[in-house]
């Protein structure tokens, strides 16, 4: 088990699920995750999630 891989997977899945639950609305996804829209943009770019 690689800690870095697990953290990255968890981040990617959390972002993906928040976007699914918000119907793709980034503002709502960020709110669901308790982060700013700027932070969400960072995670989207980091994990190449659209």
HTML snippet that shows the backbone in 3Dmol.js (N, CA, C, O; Angstrom):
<script src="https://3Dmol.org/build/3Dmol-min.js"></script>
<div id="view" style="width:600px;height:400px;position:relative"></div>
<script>
const pdb = `
ATOM      1  N   UNK A   1       0.849  -1.196   0.000  1.00  0.00           N
ATOM      2  CA  UNK A   1       0.000   0.000   0.000  1.00  0.00           C
ATOM      3  C   UNK A   1       0.883   1.243   0.000  1.00  0.00           C
ATOM      4  O   UNK A   1       1.766   1.410   0.842  1.00  0.00           O
ATOM      5  N   UNK A   2       0.620   2.087  -0.950  1.00  0.00           N
ATOM      6  CA  UNK A   2       1.380   3.309  -1.084  1.00  0.00           C
ATOM      7  C   UNK A   2       0.505   4.475  -0.625  1.00  0.00           C
ATOM      8  O   UNK A   2      -0.552   4.725  -1.203  1.00  0.00           O
ATOM      9  N   UNK A   3       0.941   5.180   0.401  1.00  0.00           N
ATOM     10  CA  UNK A   3       0.148   6.264   0.974  1.00  0.00           C
ATOM     11  C   UNK A   3      -0.156   7.348  -0.053  1.00  0.00           C
ATOM     12  O   UNK A   3      -1.293   7.810  -0.145  1.00  0.00           O
ATOM     13  N   UNK A   4       0.841   7.755  -0.822  1.00  0.00           N
ATOM     14  CA  UNK A   4       0.637   8.823  -1.806  1.00  0.00           C
ATOM     15  C   UNK A   4      -0.418   8.417  -2.835  1.00  0.00           C
ATOM     16  O   UNK A   4      -1.277   9.226  -3.184  1.00  0.00           O
ATOM     17  N   UNK A   5      -0.365   7.181  -3.324  1.00  0.00           N
ATOM     18  CA  UNK A   5      -1.357   6.714  -4.298  1.00  0.00           C
ATOM     19  C   UNK A   5      -2.750   6.688  -3.687  1.00  0.00           C
ATOM     20  O   UNK A   5      -3.726   7.048  -4.346  1.00  0.00           O
ATOM     21  N   UNK A   6      -2.847   6.264  -2.433  1.00  0.00           N
ATOM     22  CA  UNK A   6      -4.152   6.220  -1.763  1.00  0.00           C
ATOM     23  C   UNK A   6      -4.732   7.618  -1.587  1.00  0.00           C
ATOM     24  O   UNK A   6      -5.931   7.822  -1.778  1.00  0.00           O
ATOM     25  N   UNK A   7      -3.894   8.572  -1.227  1.00  0.00           N
ATOM     26  CA  UNK A   7      -4.363   9.949  -1.045  1.00  0.00           C
ATOM     27  C   UNK A   7      -4.843  10.509  -2.377  1.00  0.00           C
ATOM     28  O   UNK A   7      -5.903  11.131  -2.441  1.00  0.00           O
ATOM     29  N   UNK A   8      -4.075  10.294  -3.438  1.00  0.00           N
ATOM     30  CA  UNK A   8      -4.466  10.804  -4.746  1.00  0.00           C
ATOM     31  C   UNK A   8      -5.762  10.161  -5.227  1.00  0.00           C
ATOM     32  O   UNK A   8      -6.614  10.842  -5.797  1.00  0.00           O
ATOM     33  N   UNK A   9      -5.919   8.870  -5.005  1.00  0.00           N
ATOM     34  CA  UNK A   9      -7.153   8.187  -5.401  1.00  0.00           C
ATOM     35  C   UNK A   9      -8.341   8.776  -4.634  1.00  0.00           C
ATOM     36  O   UNK A   9      -9.397   9.034  -5.210  1.00  0.00           O
ATOM     37  N   UNK A  10      -8.151   8.984  -3.328  1.00  0.00           N
ATOM     38  CA  UNK A  10      -9.223   9.524  -2.488  1.00  0.00           C
ATOM     39  C   UNK A  10      -9.608  10.933  -2.944  1.00  0.00           C
ATOM     40  O   UNK A  10     -10.793  11.253  -3.039  1.00  0.00           O
ATOM     41  N   UNK A  11      -8.618  11.769  -3.225  1.00  0.00           N
ATOM     42  CA  UNK A  11      -8.909  13.114  -3.720  1.00  0.00           C
ATOM     43  C   UNK A  11      -9.689  13.055  -5.026  1.00  0.00           C
ATOM     44  O   UNK A  11     -10.705  13.734  -5.180  1.00  0.00           O
ATOM     45  N   UNK A  12      -9.215  12.244  -5.965  1.00  0.00           N
ATOM     46  CA  UNK A  12      -9.850  12.135  -7.282  1.00  0.00           C
ATOM     47  C   UNK A  12     -11.289  11.644  -7.159  1.00  0.00           C
ATOM     48  O   UNK A  12     -12.190  12.196  -7.792  1.00  0.00           O
ATOM     49  N   UNK A  13     -11.509  10.617  -6.357  1.00  0.00           N
ATOM     50  CA  UNK A  13     -12.855  10.069  -6.172  1.00  0.00           C
ATOM     51  C   UNK A  13     -13.780  11.055  -5.480  1.00  0.00           C
ATOM     52  O   UNK A  13     -14.956  11.153  -5.833  1.00  0.00           O
ATOM     53  N   UNK A  14     -13.269  11.782  -4.509  1.00  0.00           N
ATOM     54  CA  UNK A  14     -14.086  12.771  -3.801  1.00  0.00           C
ATOM     55  C   UNK A  14     -14.542  13.861  -4.750  1.00  0.00           C
ATOM     56  O   UNK A  14     -15.708  14.253  -4.741  1.00  0.00           O
ATOM     57  N   UNK A  15     -13.617  14.352  -5.574  1.00  0.00           N
ATOM     58  CA  UNK A  15     -13.955  15.381  -6.556  1.00  0.00           C
ATOM     59  C   UNK A  15     -14.968  14.833  -7.559  1.00  0.00           C
ATOM     60  O   UNK A  15     -15.965  15.490  -7.859  1.00  0.00           O
ATOM     61  N   UNK A  16     -14.718  13.650  -8.067  1.00  0.00           N
ATOM     62  CA  UNK A  16     -15.616  13.051  -9.058  1.00  0.00           C
ATOM     63  C   UNK A  16     -17.025  12.870  -8.493  1.00  0.00           C
ATOM     64  O   UNK A  16     -18.012  13.186  -9.158  1.00  0.00           O
ATOM     65  N   UNK A  17     -17.110  12.369  -7.283  1.00  0.00           N
ATOM     66  CA  UNK A  17     -18.425  12.133  -6.667  1.00  0.00           C
ATOM     67  C   UNK A  17     -19.149  13.440  -6.362  1.00  0.00           C
ATOM     68  O   UNK A  17     -20.365  13.535  -6.524  1.00  0.00           O
ATOM     69  N   UNK A  18     -18.400  14.443  -5.920  1.00  0.00           N
ATOM     70  CA  UNK A  18     -19.020  15.744  -5.644  1.00  0.00           C
ATOM     71  C   UNK A  18     -19.582  16.340  -6.926  1.00  0.00           C
ATOM     72  O   UNK A  18     -20.676  16.905  -6.924  1.00  0.00           O
ATOM     73  N   UNK A  19     -18.835  16.213  -8.024  1.00  0.00           N
ATOM     74  CA  UNK A  19     -19.339  16.710  -9.307  1.00  0.00           C
ATOM     75  C   UNK A  19     -20.573  15.931  -9.754  1.00  0.00           C
ATOM     76  O   UNK A  19     -21.524  16.517 -10.274  1.00  0.00           O
ATOM     77  N   UNK A  20     -20.562  14.626  -9.556  1.00  0.00           N
ATOM     78  CA  UNK A  20     -21.735  13.811  -9.900  1.00  0.00           C
ATOM     79  C   UNK A  20     -22.946  14.243  -9.084  1.00  0.00           C
ATOM     80  O   UNK A  20     -24.039  14.408  -9.624  1.00  0.00           O
ATOM     81  N   UNK A  21     -22.747  14.423  -7.781  1.00  0.00           N
ATOM     82  CA  UNK A  21     -23.863  14.781  -6.890  1.00  0.00           C
ATOM     83  C   UNK A  21     -24.379  16.197  -7.131  1.00  0.00           C
ATOM     84  O   UNK A  21     -25.528  16.507  -6.816  1.00  0.00           O
ATOM     85  N   UNK A  22     -23.526  17.054  -7.692  1.00  0.00           N
ATOM     86  CA  UNK A  22     -23.935  18.438  -7.933  1.00  0.00           C
ATOM     87  C   UNK A  22     -24.424  18.644  -9.365  1.00  0.00           C
ATOM     88  O   UNK A  22     -24.717  19.768  -9.773  1.00  0.00           O
ATOM     89  N   UNK A  23     -24.509  17.557 -10.120  1.00  0.00           N
ATOM     90  CA  UNK A  23     -24.947  17.664 -11.506  1.00  0.00           C
ATOM     91  C   UNK A  23     -23.932  18.398 -12.378  1.00  0.00           C
ATOM     92  O   UNK A  23     -24.285  18.968 -13.411  1.00  0.00           O
ATOM     93  N   UNK A  24     -22.669  18.377 -11.954  1.00  0.00           N
ATOM     94  CA  UNK A  24     -21.614  19.021 -12.731  1.00  0.00           C
ATOM     95  C   UNK A  24     -21.418  20.497 -12.426  1.00  0.00           C
ATOM     96  O   UNK A  24     -20.576  21.152 -13.040  1.00  0.00           O
ATOM     97  N   UNK A  25     -22.186  21.023 -11.487  1.00  0.00           N
ATOM     98  CA  UNK A  25     -22.064  22.444 -11.121  1.00  0.00           C
ATOM     99  C   UNK A  25     -20.894  22.587 -10.142  1.00  0.00           C
ATOM    100  O   UNK A  25     -20.962  22.133  -9.000  1.00  0.00           O
ATOM    101  N   UNK A  26     -19.830  23.224 -10.614  1.00  0.00           N
ATOM    102  CA  UNK A  26     -18.595  23.291  -9.834  1.00  0.00           C
ATOM    103  C   UNK A  26     -18.772  24.039  -8.513  1.00  0.00           C
ATOM    104  O   UNK A  26     -18.203  23.646  -7.495  1.00  0.00           O
ATOM    105  N   UNK A  27     -19.548  25.098  -8.529  1.00  0.00           N
ATOM    106  CA  UNK A  27     -19.795  25.862  -7.299  1.00  0.00           C
ATOM    107  C   UNK A  27     -20.427  24.962  -6.237  1.00  0.00           C
ATOM    108  O   UNK A  27     -20.019  24.976  -5.075  1.00  0.00           O
ATOM    109  N   UNK A  28     -21.417  24.189  -6.645  1.00  0.00           N
ATOM    110  CA  UNK A  28     -22.100  23.295  -5.716  1.00  0.00           C
ATOM    111  C   UNK A  28     -21.187  22.149  -5.271  1.00  0.00           C
ATOM    112  O   UNK A  28     -21.239  21.729  -4.115  1.00  0.00           O
ATOM    113  N   UNK A  29     -20.358  21.646  -6.177  1.00  0.00           N
ATOM    114  CA  UNK A  29     -19.426  20.573  -5.826  1.00  0.00           C
ATOM    115  C   UNK A  29     -18.433  21.055  -4.776  1.00  0.00           C
ATOM    116  O   UNK A  29     -18.134  20.340  -3.819  1.00  0.00           O
ATOM    117  N   UNK A  30     -17.927  22.265  -4.958  1.00  0.00           N
ATOM    118  CA  UNK A  30     -16.986  22.828  -3.985  1.00  0.00           C
ATOM    119  C   UNK A  30     -17.663  22.980  -2.625  1.00  0.00           C
ATOM    120  O   UNK A  30     -17.069  22.685  -1.588  1.00  0.00           O
ATOM    121  N   UNK A  31     -18.886  23.435  -2.641  1.00  0.00           N
ATOM    122  CA  UNK A  31     -19.639  23.602  -1.392  1.00  0.00           C
ATOM    123  C   UNK A  31     -19.865  22.255  -0.701  1.00  0.00           C
ATOM    124  O   UNK A  31     -19.736  22.154   0.519  1.00  0.00           O
ATOM    125  N   UNK A  32     -20.198  21.229  -1.473  1.00  0.00           N
ATOM    126  CA  UNK A  32     -20.388  19.891  -0.900  1.00  0.00           C
ATOM    127  C   UNK A  32     -19.119  19.400  -0.207  1.00  0.00           C
ATOM    128  O   UNK A  32     -19.181  18.740   0.831  1.00  0.00           O
ATOM    129  N   UNK A  33     -17.971  19.730  -0.793  1.00  0.00           N
ATOM    130  CA  UNK A  33     -16.700  19.266  -0.244  1.00  0.00           C
ATOM    131  C   UNK A  33     -16.166  20.189   0.843  1.00  0.00           C
ATOM    132  O   UNK A  33     -15.191  19.852   1.515  1.00  0.00           O
ATOM    133  N   UNK A  34     -16.789  21.345   1.025  1.00  0.00           N
ATOM    134  CA  UNK A  34     -16.339  22.278   2.053  1.00  0.00           C
ATOM    135  C   UNK A  34     -15.049  22.992   1.688  1.00  0.00           C
ATOM    136  O   UNK A  34     -14.240  23.320   2.555  1.00  0.00           O
ATOM    137  N   UNK A  35     -14.863  23.233   0.367  1.00  0.00           N
ATOM    138  CA  UNK A  35     -13.670  23.930  -0.094  1.00  0.00           C
ATOM    139  C   UNK A  35     -14.089  25.074  -1.008  1.00  0.00           C
ATOM    140  O   UNK A  35     -15.244  25.156  -1.427  1.00  0.00           O
ATOM    141  N   UNK A  36     -13.148  25.950  -1.310  1.00  0.00           N
ATOM    142  CA  UNK A  36     -13.431  27.070  -2.207  1.00  0.00           C
ATOM    143  C   UNK A  36     -13.455  26.588  -3.653  1.00  0.00           C
ATOM    144  O   UNK A  36     -12.964  25.505  -3.973  1.00  0.00           O
ATOM    145  N   UNK A  37     -14.035  27.413  -4.516  1.00  0.00           N
ATOM    146  CA  UNK A  37     -14.039  27.078  -5.939  1.00  0.00           C
ATOM    147  C   UNK A  37     -12.612  27.082  -6.484  1.00  0.00           C
ATOM    148  O   UNK A  37     -12.290  26.314  -7.390  1.00  0.00           O
ATOM    149  N   UNK A  38     -11.774  27.931  -5.943  1.00  0.00           N
ATOM    150  CA  UNK A  38     -10.374  27.967  -6.364  1.00  0.00           C
ATOM    151  C   UNK A  38      -9.677  26.659  -6.008  1.00  0.00           C
ATOM    152  O   UNK A  38      -8.919  26.119  -6.814  1.00  0.00           O
ATOM    153  N   UNK A  39      -9.928  26.149  -4.809  1.00  0.00           N
ATOM    154  CA  UNK A  39      -9.338  24.869  -4.405  1.00  0.00           C
ATOM    155  C   UNK A  39      -9.853  23.743  -5.299  1.00  0.00           C
ATOM    156  O   UNK A  39      -9.093  22.852  -5.679  1.00  0.00           O
ATOM    157  N   UNK A  40     -11.134  23.784  -5.632  1.00  0.00           N
ATOM    158  CA  UNK A  40     -11.691  22.773  -6.529  1.00  0.00           C
ATOM    159  C   UNK A  40     -10.991  22.823  -7.885  1.00  0.00           C
ATOM    160  O   UNK A  40     -10.651  21.784  -8.449  1.00  0.00           O
ATOM    161  N   UNK A  41     -10.778  24.018  -8.401  1.00  0.00           N
ATOM    162  CA  UNK A  41     -10.077  24.161  -9.680  1.00  0.00           C
ATOM    163  C   UNK A  41      -8.693  23.540  -9.608  1.00  0.00           C
ATOM    164  O   UNK A  41      -8.242  22.911 -10.565  1.00  0.00           O
ATOM    165  N   UNK A  42      -8.015  23.712  -8.476  1.00  0.00           N
ATOM    166  CA  UNK A  42      -6.700  23.109  -8.281  1.00  0.00           C
ATOM    167  C   UNK A  42      -6.789  21.582  -8.380  1.00  0.00           C
ATOM    168  O   UNK A  42      -5.995  20.958  -9.084  1.00  0.00           O
ATOM    169  N   UNK A  43      -7.746  20.987  -7.681  1.00  0.00           N
ATOM    170  CA  UNK A  43      -7.884  19.527  -7.683  1.00  0.00           C
ATOM    171  C   UNK A  43      -8.321  18.999  -9.046  1.00  0.00           C
ATOM    172  O   UNK A  43      -7.903  17.915  -9.453  1.00  0.00           O
ATOM    173  N   UNK A  44      -9.153  19.749  -9.749  1.00  0.00           N
ATOM    174  CA  UNK A  44      -9.563  19.349 -11.087  1.00  0.00           C
ATOM    175  C   UNK A  44      -8.353  19.296 -12.020  1.00  0.00           C
ATOM    176  O   UNK A  44      -8.193  18.353 -12.795  1.00  0.00           O
ATOM    177  N   UNK A  45      -7.515  20.309 -11.935  1.00  0.00           N
ATOM    178  CA  UNK A  45      -6.315  20.341 -12.779  1.00  0.00           C
ATOM    179  C   UNK A  45      -5.314  19.264 -12.344  1.00  0.00           C
ATOM    180  O   UNK A  45      -4.721  18.580 -13.179  1.00  0.00           O
ATOM    181  N   UNK A  46      -5.139  19.127 -11.051  1.00  0.00           N
ATOM    182  CA  UNK A  46      -4.170  18.148 -10.525  1.00  0.00           C
ATOM    183  C   UNK A  46      -4.490  16.731 -10.975  1.00  0.00           C
ATOM    184  O   UNK A  46      -3.597  15.972 -11.354  1.00  0.00           O
ATOM    185  N   UNK A  47      -5.762  16.382 -10.930  1.00  0.00           N
ATOM    186  CA  UNK A  47      -6.179  15.015 -11.245  1.00  0.00           C
ATOM    187  C   UNK A  47      -6.783  14.886 -12.640  1.00  0.00           C
ATOM    188  O   UNK A  47      -7.258  13.816 -13.021  1.00  0.00           O
ATOM    189  N   UNK A  48      -6.762  15.970 -13.391  1.00  0.00           N
ATOM    190  CA  UNK A  48      -7.287  15.976 -14.763  1.00  0.00           C
ATOM    191  C   UNK A  48      -8.720  15.438 -14.823  1.00  0.00           C
ATOM    192  O   UNK A  48      -9.062  14.595 -15.653  1.00  0.00           O
ATOM    193  N   UNK A  49      -9.536  15.957 -13.915  1.00  0.00           N
ATOM    194  CA  UNK A  49     -10.957  15.593 -13.860  1.00  0.00           C
ATOM    195  C   UNK A  49     -11.733  16.689 -14.570  1.00  0.00           C
ATOM    196  O   UNK A  49     -11.437  17.872 -14.399  1.00  0.00           O
ATOM    197  N   UNK A  50     -12.722  16.304 -15.364  1.00  0.00           N
ATOM    198  CA  UNK A  50     -13.564  17.298 -16.052  1.00  0.00           C
ATOM    199  C   UNK A  50     -14.994  17.141 -15.670  1.00  0.00           C
ATOM    200  O   UNK A  50     -15.847  17.888 -16.150  1.00  0.00           O
TER     201      UNK A  50
END
`;
const viewer = $3Dmol.createViewer("view");
viewer.addModel(pdb, "pdb");
viewer.setStyle({}, {cartoon: {color: "spectrum"}});
viewer.zoomTo();
viewer.render();
</script>
